[in-house]
Amino acid sequence: MVHVLASHTSVGAALVTTWLATVAVRRDRPELLDYVRRYGVFLLVFSYVLGSITGPGIWFAATVASPRGLSALIHGYVWYWATEWVFFVVEVIGIYLLVYLAGRVDKASYLRVAWIFGLASWATMLVIVGTSGAVLGAIGPDLDAAHACGSPHVGCPRAQPVWRWAGHPLFLISQAIGIYQHLWIFSIYS
């Protein structure tokens, strides 16, 4: 549960932070840029450090609960997990750069970093929600048929392509909650 809170916080915060950085640069509002930097430090500690610590705990618990089930998930969705990991690495590097480069580089470069960070965060959530939805049966394969075939590679139904997940209600709801959460936090502290 802690990992889910941290990850949803990071995605909602990334989108709001990208928006705030854009407003700060375009309207020449240095106080917003300072807020992005200070909030970025909080985001680093809460979402990325805590999320990185608790994430492997989920995998450990899943391994203990069902080693064969986790093995099937990994083999069936290996490229989705790899894609998510790459986006996550870009996201972590992006938040470090946003915090460190605030006020130290030209505005165009800072905005580029902010938008790469925001889009990488959004893509991370897209892949996670899509994969989770496919595994839980909300999107993609029939799980009973997948379990009956015995192997995720031979005759098993495949998940829908990643681009179809962007319009799924699970994805849209998680995005809306994350964005609302951070707009509310921003309204309190501004």
PEWOBEL-V952503 format. One record per helix or strand of 3 or more residues. SS is the DSSP state (@ for helix, = for strand). FROM is the first residue (numbers start at 1). TO is the last residue. If there is no record, write none. Layout:
# PEWOBEL-V952503
SS_FROM_TO, SS_FROM_TO
This chain:
# PEWOBEL-V952503
@_2_26, @_30_65, @_67_76, @_78_101, @_107_136, @_143_149, @_162_167, @_169_189
